[in-house]
Amino acid sequence: MTNSEEQPLSKKEFERCAAISKTEMERLECFAALLCEWQQRMNLVSTSSLKDLWRRHMLDSVQLKNFIRDTDKTILDLGSGAGFPGIVLGILASAPVHLVESHGRKCAFLHEVARKTEANVVIHNARVENLEPFPADVITARALAPLDKLLGYSEPFLAENSRCLFLKGLKSEQELTESRKKWTMIVTEAKSLSDASGVILTIERIFRRHV
């Protein structure tokens, strides 16, 4: 069955797949309600994707919690947009999540969601290239840029044991091939729970090649 033929994931089905607490679910429901409310005033996500909100956005983000370790102290989400996966991880993870978003109105939305859901986040209204670097244990990104660019954005924030968690689609192998021309890295792939054609790339030991 292709994504276009799939029935939208219900809240109950999502809750079962996500294996989260009742409190966490309530906070995600609050997030979803705010997203739908603000979407009427500004373009936060594609309107068509809201028909399958719990799969396309929530489950896609929640699945990353399985890759977050108890020892992780800082998470950095690049190009946070409407808060996926950053706000979701800020609700579920114990470590603070730094959201980087250059669009002022989207940052206003993120602040409102963070306030009402009590998400553990720090919001930076800036381009990632202009953000003062700090070491991050985990760096996430979703639908932001090709892999080579994501690695470049991540480079200033990489510490010895940092790892990147990037949600990618059909072009993941092509992007990996291109990126390996400029970078050495250890890559682990996992199938996406929300998209049959999607993968989660865990990337570690990232170094720029010097030609």
Residue frames as a rotation matrix with the C-alpha (Angstrom) as fourth column:
MET 1
0.577 0.817 0.000 0.00
0.817 -0.577 0.000 0.00
0.000 0.000 -1.000 0.00
THR 2
-0.348 -0.697 0.627 1.41
0.660 -0.657 -0.364 3.40
0.666 0.287 0.688 -0.97
ASN 3
-0.867 -0.033 -0.497 1.25
0.423 -0.578 -0.698 6.46
-0.264 -0.815 0.515 1.25
SER 4
-0.807 0.580 -0.115 -1.49
-0.567 -0.704 0.428 7.94
0.167 0.410 0.897 -0.93
GLU 5
-0.164 0.768 -0.619 -3.66
-0.180 0.594 0.784 4.86
0.970 0.240 0.041 -0.32
GLU 6
-0.720 -0.175 -0.671 -3.12
0.564 0.415 -0.714 4.72
0.403 -0.893 -0.201 3.43
GLN 7
0.494 0.867 0.065 -5.90
0.553 -0.371 0.746 5.76
0.671 -0.332 -0.663 5.74
PRO 8
0.075 -0.457 0.887 -4.97
-0.494 -0.789 -0.365 8.62
0.866 -0.410 -0.285 8.06
LEU 9
-0.537 -0.352 -0.767 -3.51
0.481 0.619 -0.621 7.46
0.693 -0.702 -0.164 11.36
SER 10
0.558 0.799 0.223 -5.96
0.197 -0.389 0.900 8.09
0.806 -0.458 -0.375 14.19
LYS 11
0.151 -0.467 0.872 -4.93
-0.823 -0.547 -0.151 9.53
0.547 -0.695 -0.467 17.54
LYS 12
0.708 0.170 0.685 -5.56
-0.591 0.674 0.444 6.17
-0.386 -0.719 0.578 19.20
GLU 13
0.905 -0.414 0.098 -3.42
0.397 0.741 -0.542 4.35
0.152 0.530 0.835 16.64
PHE 14
0.318 -0.810 0.493 -0.70
-0.178 -0.562 -0.808 6.94
0.931 0.169 -0.323 17.05
GLU 15
0.349 -0.137 0.927 -0.75
-0.925 -0.208 0.317 6.61
0.149 -0.969 -0.199 20.84
ARG 16
0.902 0.016 0.432 -0.38
-0.123 0.968 0.221 2.85
-0.414 -0.252 0.875 20.54
CYS 17
0.725 -0.659 0.201 2.50
0.481 0.276 -0.832 3.13
0.493 0.700 0.517 18.04
ALA 18
0.284 -0.628 0.724 4.27
-0.314 -0.775 -0.548 5.87
0.906 -0.072 -0.418 19.97
ALA 19
0.276 -0.114 -0.954 4.14
0.743 0.655 0.137 4.13
0.610 -0.747 0.265 23.37
ILE 20
-0.665 -0.445 0.600 3.95
0.038 -0.822 -0.568 7.40
0.746 -0.355 0.563 25.29
SER 21
-0.806 0.338 -0.486 2.34
0.550 0.127 -0.825 8.39
-0.217 -0.933 -0.288 28.59
LYS 22
0.202 0.970 0.137 -1.10
0.979 -0.202 -0.016 9.94
0.012 0.138 -0.990 28.94
THR 23
0.460 -0.090 -0.884 0.45
0.309 -0.916 0.254 13.25
-0.833 -0.390 -0.393 29.95
GLU 24
-0.641 -0.754 -0.139 2.76
0.065 -0.235 0.970 13.26
-0.764 0.613 0.200 26.95
MET 25
-0.544 0.526 0.654 -0.18
0.837 0.289 0.464 12.49
0.055 0.800 -0.597 24.69
GLU 26
0.507 0.768 -0.391 -2.16
0.800 -0.588 -0.116 15.39
-0.319 -0.254 -0.913 26.14
ARG 27
0.095 -0.567 -0.818 0.72
0.008 -0.821 0.570 17.75
-0.995 -0.061 -0.074 25.47
LEU 28
-0.874 -0.384 0.297 1.04
0.258 0.150 0.954 16.51
-0.411 0.911 -0.033 21.89
GLU 29
-0.076 0.929 0.363 -2.72
0.997 0.059 0.058 16.99
0.033 0.366 -0.930 21.42
CYS 30
0.526 0.178 -0.832 -2.29
0.390 -0.919 0.050 20.57
-0.756 -0.351 -0.553 22.62
PHE 31
-0.511 -0.798 -0.318 0.51
-0.061 -0.336 0.940 21.01
-0.857 0.500 0.123 20.07
ALA 32
-0.723 0.275 0.633 -1.69
0.683 0.419 0.598 19.58
-0.101 0.865 -0.491 17.30
ALA 33
0.355 0.925 -0.133 -4.57
0.906 -0.375 -0.198 21.91
-0.233 -0.050 -0.971 18.18
LEU 34
0.308 -0.331 -0.892 -2.28
0.039 -0.932 0.360 24.95
-0.950 -0.146 -0.275 18.11
LEU 35
-0.766 -0.615 0.190 -0.81
0.165 0.097 0.982 23.86
-0.622 0.783 0.027 14.79
CYS 36
-0.363 0.719 0.592 -4.26
0.930 0.238 0.281 23.62
0.061 0.653 -0.755 13.21
GLU 37
0.572 0.580 -0.581 -5.26
0.662 -0.744 -0.091 26.98
-0.485 -0.332 -0.809 14.69
TRP 38
0.076 -0.653 -0.754 -2.16
-0.141 -0.755 0.640 28.85
-0.987 0.058 -0.150 13.52
GLN 39
-0.663 -0.320 0.677 -2.16
0.538 0.425 0.727 27.13
-0.521 0.847 -0.110 10.12
GLN 40
0.325 0.877 0.354 -5.27
0.929 -0.224 -0.295 29.16
-0.179 0.425 -0.887 9.29
ARG 41
0.882 -0.016 -0.472 -3.21
0.030 -0.996 0.089 32.34
-0.471 -0.093 -0.877 9.62
MET 42
0.217 -0.874 -0.434 0.19
-0.933 -0.317 0.172 31.29
-0.288 0.367 -0.884 8.26
ASN 43
0.719 0.012 -0.695 1.77
-0.435 0.787 -0.437 28.47
0.542 0.617 0.571 6.29
LEU 44
0.266 -0.599 0.755 3.42
-0.877 0.175 0.447 26.23
-0.400 -0.781 -0.479 8.88
VAL 45
-0.597 -0.357 0.718 3.10
-0.023 0.903 0.429 22.89
-0.802 0.240 -0.548 7.07
SER 46
-0.914 0.339 -0.221 1.49
-0.238 -0.009 0.971 21.79
0.327 0.941 0.089 3.82
THR 47
-0.287 0.896 0.339 -2.27
-0.948 -0.213 -0.237 21.91
-0.140 -0.390 0.910 4.27
SER 48
0.355 0.438 -0.826 -2.70
-0.636 0.760 0.130 18.47
0.685 0.480 0.548 2.68
SER 49
-0.516 -0.652 -0.556 -0.38
-0.025 0.660 -0.751 16.89
0.856 -0.374 -0.357 5.29
LEU 50
-0.707 0.293 0.644 -2.76
-0.707 -0.305 -0.638 17.92
0.009 -0.906 0.423 8.09
LYS 51
0.345 0.857 -0.382 -5.18
-0.830 0.468 0.302 15.26
0.438 0.213 0.873 6.86
ASP 52
0.685 -0.217 -0.695 -2.71
0.329 0.944 0.030 12.70
0.650 -0.250 0.718 8.23
LEU 53
0.477 -0.460 0.749 -1.17
-0.633 -0.771 -0.070 14.85
0.609 -0.441 -0.659 10.98
TRP 54
0.682 -0.147 0.716 -0.59
-0.628 0.385 0.677 12.02
-0.375 -0.911 0.170 13.44
ARG 55
0.722 -0.482 0.496 1.43
0.580 0.813 -0.054 9.98
-0.377 0.327 0.867 10.93
ARG 56
0.601 -0.455 0.657 3.07
0.568 -0.335 -0.752 12.61
0.563 0.825 0.057 8.72
HIS 57
0.207 -0.500 0.841 4.25
-0.364 -0.837 -0.409 14.90
0.908 -0.221 -0.355 11.51
MET 58
0.517 0.055 0.854 3.77
-0.854 -0.023 0.519 13.42
0.049 -0.998 0.035 14.97
LEU 59
0.907 -0.181 0.381 4.82
0.085 0.963 0.255 9.79
-0.413 -0.199 0.889 14.42
ASP 60
0.668 -0.688 0.284 7.58
0.376 -0.017 -0.926 10.91
0.642 0.726 0.248 12.05
SER 61
0.129 -0.604 0.786 9.02
-0.572 -0.693 -0.438 12.98
0.810 -0.393 -0.435 14.92
VAL 62
0.630 0.212 0.747 8.20
-0.772 0.276 0.573 10.72
-0.085 -0.938 0.337 17.87
GLN 63
0.954 -0.246 -0.170 10.12
0.198 0.945 -0.260 7.80
0.225 0.214 0.951 16.39
LEU 64
0.208 -0.938 0.276 13.36
-0.115 -0.304 -0.946 9.70
0.971 0.165 -0.171 17.03
LYS 65
0.459 -0.015 0.888 12.90
-0.867 -0.223 0.445 9.32
0.192 -0.975 -0.115 20.78
ASN 66
0.988 -0.077 0.136 14.08
0.048 0.978 0.204 5.72
-0.149 -0.195 0.970 20.37
PHE 67
0.442 -0.870 0.220 17.46
0.642 0.136 -0.755 7.07
0.627 0.475 0.618 19.29
ILE 68
0.270 -0.297 0.916 17.90
-0.525 -0.843 -0.119 9.51
0.807 -0.449 -0.384 22.20
ARG 69
-0.117 -0.428 -0.896 20.04
0.527 0.738 -0.421 8.22
0.842 -0.522 0.139 25.07
ASP 70
0.780 0.402 -0.479 19.70
0.597 -0.249 0.763 8.98
0.187 -0.881 -0.434 28.77
THR 71
0.052 -0.878 -0.476 23.23
0.823 -0.232 0.519 10.36
-0.566 -0.418 0.711 28.68
ASP 72
-0.270 -0.106 0.957 22.42
0.803 -0.574 0.162 12.96
0.532 0.812 0.240 26.02
LYS 73
-0.347 0.035 -0.937 22.55
0.764 -0.568 -0.304 16.43
-0.543 -0.822 0.170 27.55
THR 74
-0.273 0.196 -0.942 21.93
-0.344 -0.934 -0.095 18.72
-0.899 0.298 0.322 24.58
ILE 75
-0.110 0.324 0.940 19.83
0.848 0.524 -0.082 18.28
-0.519 0.787 -0.333 21.43
LEU 76
-0.560 -0.117 -0.820 20.00
-0.247 -0.921 0.300 20.71
-0.790 0.371 0.487 18.52
ASP 77
0.114 0.677 0.727 17.18
0.736 0.433 -0.519 20.83
-0.667 0.595 -0.449 15.94
LEU 78
-0.810 -0.521 -0.270 18.12
0.175 -0.654 0.736 22.60
-0.560 0.549 0.621 12.70
GLY 79
-0.862 0.490 -0.126 15.46
-0.355 -0.409 0.841 24.49
0.361 0.770 0.526 10.77
SER 80
-0.901 0.419 0.113 12.71
0.141 0.529 -0.837 23.74
-0.411 -0.738 -0.536 13.27
GLY 81
-0.782 0.615 0.099 9.88
0.001 -0.159 0.987 25.25
0.623 0.773 0.124 11.22
ALA 82
0.147 0.952 0.268 6.60
-0.536 -0.151 0.831 24.20
0.831 -0.265 0.488 12.79
GLY 83
0.118 -0.168 0.979 8.37
-0.990 0.054 0.129 22.24
-0.074 -0.984 -0.160 15.53
PHE 84
0.936 0.173 0.306 8.96
-0.150 0.984 -0.099 18.85
-0.318 0.047 0.947 13.97
PRO 85
0.184 0.334 -0.924 10.84
0.473 0.794 0.381 17.07
0.861 -0.508 -0.012 15.40
GLY 86
-0.628 -0.709 0.322 12.14
0.079 -0.470 -0.879 19.71
0.774 -0.526 0.351 17.87
ILE 87
-0.264 0.604 0.752 9.02
-0.896 -0.442 0.040 20.50
0.357 -0.663 0.658 19.88
VAL 88
0.696 0.543 -0.469 8.01
-0.387 0.835 0.392 16.84
0.605 -0.091 0.791 19.97
LEU 89
0.065 -0.763 -0.643 11.41
0.529 0.573 -0.626 15.86
0.846 -0.300 0.441 21.36
GLY 90
-0.704 -0.280 0.652 11.17
-0.284 -0.731 -0.621 18.78
0.650 -0.622 0.435 23.80
ILE 91
0.257 0.876 0.408 8.00
-0.893 0.053 0.447 17.17
0.370 -0.479 0.796 25.13
LEU 92
0.897 0.209 -0.390 9.38
-0.154 0.974 0.167 13.64
0.415 -0.090 0.905 25.28
ALA 93
0.201 -0.921 -0.332 13.12
0.520 0.388 -0.761 13.90
0.830 -0.020 0.557 25.96
SER 94
0.662 -0.017 -0.749 14.72
0.726 -0.230 0.648 14.88
-0.183 -0.973 -0.140 29.26
ALA 95
-0.434 -0.892 -0.126 17.52
0.790 -0.444 0.423 16.86
-0.434 0.084 0.897 27.59
PRO 96
0.164 0.465 -0.870 16.83
-0.044 -0.877 -0.478 20.45
-0.985 0.117 -0.124 26.49
VAL 97
0.076 -0.047 0.996 16.22
0.946 0.320 -0.057 20.86
-0.316 0.946 0.069 22.76
HIS 98
-0.399 -0.280 -0.873 17.60
0.022 -0.955 0.296 23.94
-0.917 0.098 0.387 21.00
LEU 99
0.383 0.620 0.685 15.32
0.783 0.176 -0.597 24.95
-0.490 0.765 -0.418 18.14
VAL 100
-0.617 -0.613 -0.494 16.91
0.177 -0.719 0.672 27.01
-0.767 0.327 0.552 15.35
GLU 101
0.120 0.724 0.680 14.47
0.970 0.061 -0.236 28.86
-0.212 0.687 -0.695 13.09
SER 102
-0.826 -0.564 0.014 15.14
0.545 -0.792 0.273 32.04
-0.143 0.234 0.962 11.10
HIS 103
-0.414 0.764 0.494 11.49
0.328 -0.381 0.864 32.90
0.849 0.520 -0.092 10.38
GLY 104
-0.914 -0.040 0.403 10.20
-0.305 -0.588 -0.750 35.32
0.267 -0.808 0.525 13.03
ARG 105
-0.041 0.986 0.160 6.52
-0.962 -0.082 0.259 34.37
0.269 -0.143 0.952 12.83
LYS 106
0.372 0.101 -0.923 7.35
-0.068 0.994 0.081 30.67
0.926 0.033 0.376 13.05
CYS 107
-0.706 -0.657 -0.265 9.40
0.272 0.095 -0.958 31.45
0.654 -0.748 0.112 16.15
ALA 108
-0.593 0.589 0.549 6.36
-0.785 -0.574 -0.233 33.20
0.178 -0.569 0.803 17.63
PHE 109
0.462 0.752 -0.469 4.39
-0.642 0.649 0.408 30.00
0.612 0.113 0.783 17.03
LEU 110
-0.015 -0.558 -0.830 7.15
0.284 0.793 -0.539 27.88
0.959 -0.244 0.146 18.59
HIS 111
-0.891 -0.297 0.343 7.19
-0.191 -0.441 -0.877 30.11
0.412 -0.847 0.336 21.69
GLU 112
-0.133 0.934 0.332 3.42
-0.971 -0.190 0.145 29.76
0.199 -0.303 0.932 22.06
VAL 113
0.544 0.293 -0.786 3.55
-0.272 0.948 0.165 25.98
0.794 0.125 0.595 21.71
ALA 114
-0.409 -0.795 -0.448 6.47
0.274 0.361 -0.891 25.73
0.870 -0.487 0.070 24.12
ARG 115
-0.767 0.163 0.620 4.59
-0.580 -0.589 -0.563 27.81
0.274 -0.792 0.546 26.67
LYS 116
0.156 0.974 0.166 1.38
-0.977 0.128 0.168 25.81
0.142 -0.188 0.972 26.48
THR 117
0.715 0.078 -0.695 2.95
-0.159 0.986 -0.053 22.35
0.681 0.148 0.717 26.28
GLU 118
0.742 -0.531 0.410 5.80
-0.558 -0.149 0.817 23.10
-0.373 -0.834 -0.406 28.72
ALA 119
0.876 -0.482 0.005 8.23
0.361 0.650 -0.669 21.65
0.320 0.587 0.744 26.19
ASN 120
0.559 -0.770 -0.307 11.86
0.290 -0.165 0.943 21.68
-0.777 -0.616 0.131 27.35
VAL 121
0.390 -0.347 0.853 13.18
0.908 -0.007 -0.418 23.86
0.151 0.938 0.313 24.53
VAL 122
-0.082 -0.441 -0.894 15.36
0.270 -0.873 0.406 26.88
-0.959 -0.208 0.191 23.86
ILE 123
0.630 0.449 0.633 14.32
0.718 -0.027 -0.696 28.84
-0.296 0.893 -0.339 20.76
HIS 124
-0.379 -0.812 -0.444 16.89
0.353 -0.571 0.742 30.64
-0.856 0.124 0.503 18.62
ASN 125
0.797 0.604 0.024 15.48
0.294 -0.353 -0.888 33.09
-0.528 0.715 -0.458 16.05
ALA 126
0.134 -0.850 -0.509 18.50
-0.683 -0.451 0.574 32.89
-0.718 0.271 -0.641 13.74
ARG 127
0.709 -0.113 -0.696 20.00
-0.543 0.542 -0.641 31.21
0.450 0.832 0.323 10.74
VAL 128
0.941 -0.336 -0.029 22.07
0.285 0.748 0.599 28.24
-0.180 -0.572 0.800 11.83
GLU 129
0.301 -0.873 0.385 25.10
0.750 -0.033 -0.661 29.69
0.589 0.487 0.644 10.02
ASN 130
-0.051 -0.274 0.960 24.94
-0.183 -0.943 -0.279 32.74
0.982 -0.190 -0.002 12.32
LEU 131
0.892 0.445 0.085 24.33
-0.184 0.186 0.965 30.90
0.414 -0.876 0.247 15.58
GLU 132
0.059 -0.880 0.471 27.17
-0.980 -0.140 -0.140 30.90
0.189 -0.453 -0.871 18.12
PRO 133
0.061 -0.038 -0.997 28.40
-0.288 0.956 -0.054 27.27
0.956 0.290 0.047 18.10
PHE 134
-0.037 -0.099 0.994 28.05
-0.984 0.175 -0.020 25.03
-0.172 -0.980 -0.104 21.15
PRO 135
-0.901 -0.364 -0.237 28.63
-0.407 0.899 0.164 21.27
0.153 0.244 -0.958 21.49
ALA 136
0.148 0.985 0.089 25.51
-0.989 0.150 -0.017 19.17
-0.030 -0.086 0.996 20.88
ASP 137
-0.492 -0.258 0.832 25.16
-0.382 0.922 0.060 15.48
-0.783 -0.289 -0.552 21.71
VAL 138
-0.267 0.516 0.814 22.42
0.786 0.605 -0.126 15.03
-0.558 0.606 -0.567 19.11
ILE 139
-0.699 0.100 -0.708 21.64
-0.406 -0.870 0.279 17.09
-0.588 0.482 0.649 16.01
THR 140
-0.239 0.714 0.658 18.32
0.648 0.622 -0.439 16.59
-0.723 0.321 -0.612 14.23
ALA 141
-0.664 0.156 -0.731 16.81
-0.533 -0.785 0.316 17.89
-0.524 0.599 0.605 11.00
ARG 142
-0.259 0.688 0.678 13.75
0.611 0.661 -0.436 17.15
-0.748 0.302 -0.591 8.93
ALA 143
0.416 0.490 0.766 13.03
0.908 -0.177 -0.379 18.34
-0.050 0.853 -0.519 5.38
LEU 144
0.588 -0.260 -0.766 15.62
0.120 -0.909 0.400 21.12
-0.800 -0.327 -0.503 5.64
ALA 145
0.379 -0.589 -0.714 18.37
-0.893 -0.436 -0.115 20.49
-0.244 0.681 -0.691 3.09
PRO 146
0.676 -0.264 -0.688 20.35
-0.216 0.821 -0.528 17.80
0.705 0.506 0.498 1.24
LEU 147
0.873 -0.276 -0.401 22.64
0.485 0.565 0.668 15.73
0.042 -0.778 0.627 3.46
ASP 148
-0.071 -0.969 0.237 25.86
0.883 -0.171 -0.437 17.43
0.464 0.179 0.868 2.38
LYS 149
-0.186 0.073 0.980 24.49
-0.117 -0.992 0.052 20.81
0.976 -0.105 0.193 3.48
LEU 150
0.840 0.536 0.085 23.14
-0.173 0.116 0.978 19.36
0.514 -0.836 0.190 6.74
LEU 151
0.533 -0.727 -0.434 26.60
0.839 0.521 0.158 18.07
0.111 -0.448 0.887 7.59
GLY 152
-0.392 -0.666 0.635 28.05
0.574 -0.716 -0.397 21.51
0.719 0.209 0.663 6.88
TYR 153
0.235 0.577 0.782 25.46
-0.367 -0.693 0.621 23.16
0.900 -0.433 0.049 9.12
SER 154
0.946 0.221 -0.238 26.17
0.087 0.536 0.840 20.60
0.313 -0.815 0.487 11.85
GLU 155
0.285 -0.944 -0.166 29.97
0.552 0.304 -0.776 20.79
0.783 0.130 0.608 11.69
PRO 156
-0.323 -0.493 0.808 30.46
-0.322 -0.745 -0.584 23.71
0.890 -0.449 0.081 14.15
PHE 157
0.268 0.569 0.777 28.32
-0.930 -0.058 0.363 21.92
0.251 -0.820 0.514 16.76
LEU 158
0.707 -0.011 -0.707 29.98
-0.066 0.995 -0.081 18.51
0.704 0.104 0.702 16.57
ALA 159
0.304 -0.627 0.717 31.83
-0.931 -0.036 0.364 17.18
-0.202 -0.778 -0.595 19.61
GLU 160
-0.682 -0.729 -0.052 33.77
-0.723 0.662 0.197 13.93
-0.109 0.172 -0.979 19.82
ASN 161
-0.892 0.352 0.284 30.73
0.293 0.928 -0.231 11.75
-0.345 -0.123 -0.931 20.48
SER 162
-0.329 0.799 -0.503 28.07
-0.626 -0.583 -0.518 13.79
-0.707 0.144 0.692 18.69
ARG 163
-0.769 0.156 0.620 25.68
0.516 0.723 0.459 12.07
-0.377 0.673 -0.636 16.32
CYS 164
-0.730 0.539 -0.421 23.20
-0.659 -0.718 0.224 13.34
-0.181 0.441 0.879 13.79
LEU 165
-0.519 0.683 0.513 19.68
0.495 0.730 -0.471 11.97
-0.697 0.009 -0.717 13.39
PHE 166
-0.711 0.209 -0.671 18.34
-0.576 -0.721 0.386 12.96
-0.403 0.661 0.633 10.00
LEU 167
0.064 0.825 0.561 14.95
0.166 0.546 -0.821 11.96
-0.984 0.145 -0.102 8.58
LYS 168
-0.641 -0.380 -0.667 15.33
-0.584 -0.324 0.745 11.27
-0.499 0.867 -0.014 4.88
GLY 169
0.439 0.894 0.089 13.24
-0.511 0.330 -0.793 9.96
-0.739 0.303 0.602 1.99
LEU 170
0.927 0.085 0.366 13.72
0.202 0.708 -0.677 8.39
-0.316 0.701 0.639 -1.43
LYS 171
0.743 -0.657 0.130 16.91
-0.157 -0.360 -0.920 10.31
0.651 0.663 -0.370 -2.22
SER 172
0.848 -0.390 0.359 18.78
-0.411 -0.057 0.910 9.18
-0.335 -0.919 -0.209 0.89
GLU 173
0.523 -0.680 0.514 21.18
0.601 0.721 0.344 6.84
-0.605 0.129 0.786 -0.93
GLN 174
0.466 -0.307 0.830 21.93
0.709 -0.432 -0.557 9.43
0.530 0.848 0.016 -3.60
GLU 175
0.790 -0.133 0.599 22.58
-0.351 -0.899 0.263 12.05
0.503 -0.418 -0.756 -0.91
LEU 176
0.784 -0.532 0.319 24.85
-0.087 0.414 0.906 9.66
-0.614 -0.738 0.279 0.99
THR 177
0.455 -0.615 0.644 26.87
0.875 0.442 -0.197 8.95
-0.163 0.654 0.739 -2.15
GLU 178
0.495 -0.226 0.839 27.35
0.327 -0.846 -0.421 12.67
0.805 0.483 -0.345 -2.81
SER 179
0.877 -0.098 0.471 28.17
-0.443 -0.549 0.709 13.43
0.189 -0.830 -0.524 0.83
ARG 180
0.770 -0.597 0.225 30.86
0.333 0.677 0.656 10.77
-0.544 -0.430 0.721 1.04
LYS 181
0.456 -0.618 0.640 32.83
0.708 -0.184 -0.682 12.70
0.539 0.764 0.354 -1.57
LYS 182
0.136 -0.340 0.931 33.35
-0.228 -0.925 -0.305 15.45
0.964 -0.170 -0.203 1.02
TRP 183
0.215 0.074 0.974 32.90
-0.965 -0.140 0.223 13.71
0.153 -0.987 0.041 4.36
THR 184
-0.627 -0.245 -0.740 34.01
-0.061 0.962 -0.267 10.58
0.777 -0.122 -0.618 6.19
MET 185
-0.271 0.638 0.721 31.39
-0.958 -0.254 -0.136 9.23
0.097 -0.727 0.680 8.57
ILE 186
-0.993 0.119 -0.002 29.81
0.117 0.978 -0.175 6.16
-0.019 -0.174 -0.985 10.09
VAL 187
-0.490 0.866 -0.099 26.19
-0.845 -0.444 0.298 5.77
0.214 0.230 0.949 8.98
THR 188
-0.908 0.366 0.204 23.46
0.268 0.882 -0.388 3.50
-0.322 -0.298 -0.898 10.35
GLU 189
-0.699 0.707 -0.112 20.12
-0.545 -0.424 0.723 3.33
0.464 0.567 0.681 8.58
ALA 190
-0.815 0.560 0.152 16.77
0.259 0.585 -0.768 2.45
-0.519 -0.586 -0.622 10.14
LYS 191
-0.595 0.670 0.445 13.41
0.610 0.015 0.792 2.20
0.524 0.743 -0.417 8.41
SER 192
-0.846 0.371 0.382 10.94
-0.472 -0.854 -0.218 4.95
0.246 -0.365 0.898 9.14
LEU 193
-0.766 0.641 0.033 7.79
0.475 0.601 -0.642 4.03
-0.432 -0.477 -0.766 11.08
SER 194
-0.059 0.788 -0.613 5.81
0.020 -0.613 -0.790 6.76
-0.998 -0.058 0.020 9.36
ASP 195
0.484 0.124 -0.866 6.85
-0.799 -0.340 -0.495 6.45
-0.356 0.932 -0.066 5.72
ALA 196
0.828 -0.101 0.551 7.52
0.178 0.980 -0.088 3.22
-0.531 0.171 0.830 3.83
SER 197
0.669 -0.595 0.445 10.07
0.534 -0.031 -0.845 5.02
0.517 0.803 0.297 1.65
GLY 198
0.657 -0.363 0.660 11.69
-0.512 -0.858 0.039 6.92
0.552 -0.364 -0.750 4.52
VAL 199
0.284 -0.638 -0.716 14.79
0.666 0.669 -0.332 6.24
0.690 -0.382 0.614 6.59
ILE 200
0.981 -0.168 0.099 16.38
-0.186 -0.646 0.740 7.54
-0.061 -0.744 -0.665 9.75
LEU 201
0.407 -0.910 -0.073 20.08
0.279 0.200 -0.939 8.14
0.870 0.362 0.335 9.30
THR 202
0.942 -0.305 -0.142 22.25
0.077 -0.216 0.973 8.00
-0.328 -0.927 -0.180 12.42
ILE 203
0.624 -0.738 0.256 25.57
0.276 -0.098 -0.956 9.57
0.731 0.667 0.143 11.50
GLU 204
0.917 -0.379 -0.127 28.63
0.072 -0.156 0.985 9.55
-0.393 -0.912 -0.116 13.75
ARG 205
0.065 -0.995 0.081 32.39
0.478 0.102 0.872 10.21
-0.876 -0.018 0.482 13.57
ILE 206
0.802 0.360 0.477 31.91
0.591 -0.365 -0.719 12.95
-0.084 0.859 -0.505 10.99
PHE 207
-0.002 -0.851 -0.526 35.00
0.291 -0.503 0.814 14.56
-0.957 -0.152 0.248 9.48
ARG 208
0.824 0.232 -0.518 35.45
-0.353 -0.504 -0.788 16.76
-0.444 0.832 -0.333 6.44
ARG 209
0.544 -0.657 0.523 37.74
0.788 0.614 -0.048 15.30
-0.289 0.438 0.851 3.80
HIS 210
0.477 -0.484 -0.734 40.75
-0.321 -0.873 0.367 17.47
-0.818 0.060 -0.572 3.00
VAL 211
0.839 -0.101 0.535 41.69
0.508 0.500 -0.701 17.16
-0.197 0.860 0.471 -0.66
